[in-house]
Amino acid sequence: MPYRKDFKYRELIRSGDMNVNFDFILSMRKKVDLTAQIDNIIDVFLTPDYFFANTIEIYVDGILQRETLDYVVLADNTFKIPINPSDAKLQIGQDLIVCYFKKP
């Protein structure tokens, strides 16, 4: 059953419709390991998918990074970490995991 996106305000929603839509939303959630992009030189990283604004979570060695303090989003599939040139770049051996909701 395909998902529905034509719900009206205050429409009664059947549980079957809700399950299908939740499955669709969950299928859009991505967790990607970008560790292979770390090379001690670059500070701009690309995700394999375009993501919705404000849905990205970036983890360095398992620690959640904070937007505007630790990283900045440059485009729908690009982010820069660290922000300040004086901060140390990610080093080979560190883990970089990114979670986001991808655009269909």
SEVEX-556614 format. One record per residue (C-alpha): residue in three letters; residue number from 1; y, x, z. Coordinates in pm, 1 decimal, always signed. Each point is the difference from the previous one (the first is absolute). Layout:
N
@code = ALA&pos = NUM&py = Y&px = X&pz = Z
...
This chain:
104
@code = MET&pos = 1&py = +0.0&px = +0.0&pz = +0.0
@code = PRO&pos = 2&py = +335.2&px = +155.3&pz = -98.1
@code = TYR&pos = 3&py = +274.1&px = +25.2&pz = +257.8
@code = ARG&pos = 4&py = +283.2&px = -253.6&pz = +13.8
@code = LYS&pos = 5&py = +364.0&px = +92.7&pz = +2.8
@code = ASP&pos = 6&py = +145.4&px = -344.0&pz = -66.6
@code = PHE&pos = 7&py = +11.8&px = -132.2&pz = +356.6
@code = LYS&pos = 8&py = +283.7&px = -238.0&pz = +81.9
@code = TYR&pos = 9&py = +200.3&px = +12.7&pz = +321.8
@code = ARG&pos = 10&py = -189.7&px = -181.7&pz = +279.0
@code = GLU&pos = 11&py = -295.1&px = -75.3&pz = -229.0
@code = LEU&pos = 12&py = -329.7&px = -58.3&pz = +176.3
@code = ILE&pos = 13&py = -218.5&px = +299.9&pz = -84.2
@code = ARG&pos = 14&py = -378.6&px = -29.5&pz = -10.3
@code = SER&pos = 15&py = -191.0&px = +271.3&pz = +182.1
@code = GLY&pos = 16&py = -173.5&px = +99.9&pz = -324.9
@code = ASP&pos = 17&py = +337.1&px = +68.7&pz = -160.5
@code = MET&pos = 18&py = +108.2&px = +204.8&pz = +299.7
@code = ASN&pos = 19&py = -314.7&px = +212.9&pz = -5.7
@code = VAL&pos = 20&py = +38.1&px = +73.4&pz = -370.2
@code = ASN&pos = 21&py = +364.5&px = +96.3&pz = +45.0
@code = PHE&pos = 22&py = -73.6&px = +217.8&pz = +302.9
@code = ASP&pos = 23&py = -271.3&px = +175.6&pz = -199.0
@code = PHE&pos = 24&py = +252.6&px = +60.3&pz = -278.3
@code = ILE&pos = 25&py = +259.8&px = +137.8&pz = +241.9
@code = LEU&pos = 26&py = -254.4&px = +226.3&pz = +167.7
@code = SER&pos = 27&py = -114.1&px = +128.7&pz = -338.8
@code = MET&pos = 28&py = +355.7&px = +121.4&pz = -60.5
@code = ARG&pos = 29&py = -6.5&px = +218.2&pz = +314.8
@code = LYS&pos = 30&py = -70.3&px = +361.2&pz = -96.1
@code = LYS&pos = 31&py = -81.1&px = +308.1&pz = +205.2
@code = VAL&pos = 32&py = +31.9&px = +320.3&pz = -202.1
@code = ASP&pos = 33&py = -68.4&px = +361.9&pz = +92.3
@code = LEU&pos = 34&py = +272.3&px = +215.7&pz = -158.8
@code = THR&pos = 35&py = -106.2&px = +320.4&pz = +176.5
@code = ALA&pos = 36&py = -87.4&px = +161.3&pz = -335.1
@code = GLN&pos = 37&py = +368.5&px = -15.5&pz = -101.0
@code = ILE&pos = 38&py = +103.8&px = +232.4&pz = +284.1
@code = ASP&pos = 39&py = +61.7&px = +350.9&pz = -135.1
@code = ASN&pos = 40&py = +253.7&px = +154.1&pz = +245.3
@code = ILE&pos = 41&py = +272.1&px = -35.5&pz = -267.2
@code = ILE&pos = 42&py = +64.7&px = -361.7&pz = -98.6
@code = ASP&pos = 43&py = +160.0&px = -256.2&pz = +225.4
@code = VAL&pos = 44&py = -15.3&px = -300.1&pz = -236.4
@code = PHE&pos = 45&py = -326.9&px = -192.1&pz = -15.6
@code = LEU&pos = 46&py = -129.8&px = -267.4&pz = -238.4
@code = THR&pos = 47&py = -226.5&px = -294.0&pz = +78.1
@code = PRO&pos = 48&py = -246.3&px = -116.2&pz = -267.2
@code = ASP&pos = 49&py = +142.3&px = -355.1&pz = +15.7
@code = TYR&pos = 50&py = +343.4&px = -154.6&pz = +21.2
@code = PHE&pos = 51&py = +57.2&px = -147.7&pz = +345.2
@code = PHE&pos = 52&py = +219.0&px = -274.7&pz = +142.4
@code = ALA&pos = 53&py = +309.8&px = +116.3&pz = +184.4
@code = ASN&pos = 54&py = -35.6&px = +41.1&pz = +376.4
@code = THR&pos = 55&py = -381.1&px = -12.2&pz = -5.8
@code = ILE&pos = 56&py = -74.4&px = +372.4&pz = -6.7
@code = GLU&pos = 57&py = -138.6&px = +177.9&pz = +305.5
@code = ILE&pos = 58&py = -31.3&px = +378.3&pz = -14.6
@code = TYR&pos = 59&py = -225.5&px = +196.0&pz = +234.9
@code = VAL&pos = 60&py = +8.7&px = +378.3&pz = +32.8
@code = ASP&pos = 61&py = -296.9&px = +130.4&pz = +196.9
@code = GLY&pos = 62&py = -52.4&px = -354.5&pz = +130.6
@code = ILE&pos = 63&py = +356.7&px = -41.3&pz = +128.6
@code = LEU&pos = 64&py = +204.6&px = -287.1&pz = -143.5
@code = GLN&pos = 65&py = +321.8&px = +130.1&pz = -154.3
@code = ARG&pos = 66&py = +331.3&px = -184.7&pz = +37.7
@code = GLU&pos = 67&py = +203.0&px = -103.4&pz = -303.0
@code = THR&pos = 68&py = +344.6&px = +162.8&pz = -22.8
@code = LEU&pos = 69&py = -93.7&px = +245.8&pz = +276.3
@code = ASP&pos = 70&py = -315.7&px = +157.0&pz = -145.5
@code = TYR&pos = 71&py = -10.0&px = -125.4&pz = -359.6
@code = VAL&pos = 72&py = +200.5&px = -190.7&pz = -257.8
@code = VAL&pos = 73&py = -129.3&px = -223.6&pz = -281.5
@code = LEU&pos = 74&py = +141.8&px = +110.1&pz = -335.5
@code = ALA&pos = 75&py = -164.9&px = -255.2&pz = -230.2
@code = ASP&pos = 76&py = -276.7&px = -263.1&pz = -1.3
@code = ASN&pos = 77&py = -264.6&px = +274.2&pz = -8.5
@code = THR&pos = 78&py = +182.9&px = +308.6&pz = +127.2
@code = PHE&pos = 79&py = +107.9&px = +128.3&pz = +339.0
@code = LYS&pos = 80&py = +141.8&px = +322.3&pz = +141.4
@code = ILE&pos = 81&py = -117.9&px = +164.0&pz = +319.4
@code = PRO&pos = 82&py = +167.5&px = +175.6&pz = +177.4
@code = ILE&pos = 83&py = +351.8&px = -127.5&pz = -66.3
@code = ASN&pos = 84&py = +195.8&px = +305.5&pz = +110.9
@code = PRO&pos = 85&py = -42.5&px = +318.7&pz = -204.4
@code = SER&pos = 86&py = +9.4&px = +202.4&pz = +323.1
@code = ASP&pos = 87&py = -311.9&px = -177.6&pz = +134.7
@code = ALA&pos = 88&py = -339.2&px = +154.3&pz = -69.8
@code = LYS&pos = 89&py = -182.9&px = -136.5&pz = -303.3
@code = LEU&pos = 90&py = -350.4&px = -138.3&pz = +36.8
@code = GLN&pos = 91&py = -252.7&px = +281.8&pz = +6.4
@code = ILE&pos = 92&py = -344.2&px = +30.0&pz = -153.8
@code = GLY&pos = 93&py = -244.1&px = -111.8&pz = +267.5
@code = GLN&pos = 94&py = +210.2&px = -294.7&pz = +112.3
@code = ASP&pos = 95&py = -116.6&px = -354.1&pz = -76.6
@code = LEU&pos = 96&py = +223.5&px = -248.2&pz = -185.6
@code = ILE&pos = 97&py = -118.4&px = -361.9&pz = +4.1
@code = VAL&pos = 98&py = +210.1&px = -284.0&pz = -140.6
@code = CYS&pos = 99&py = -49.0&px = -376.2&pz = +43.6
@code = TYR&pos = 100&py = +192.3&px = -264.1&pz = -196.2
@code = PHE&pos = 101&py = -18.4&px = -334.5&pz = -176.5
@code = LYS&pos = 102&py = -24.5&px = +68.4&pz = -370.6
@code = LYS&pos = 103&py = +182.5&px = -200.6&pz = -262.3
@code = PRO&pos = 104&py = -231.5&px = -199.6&pz = -228.6
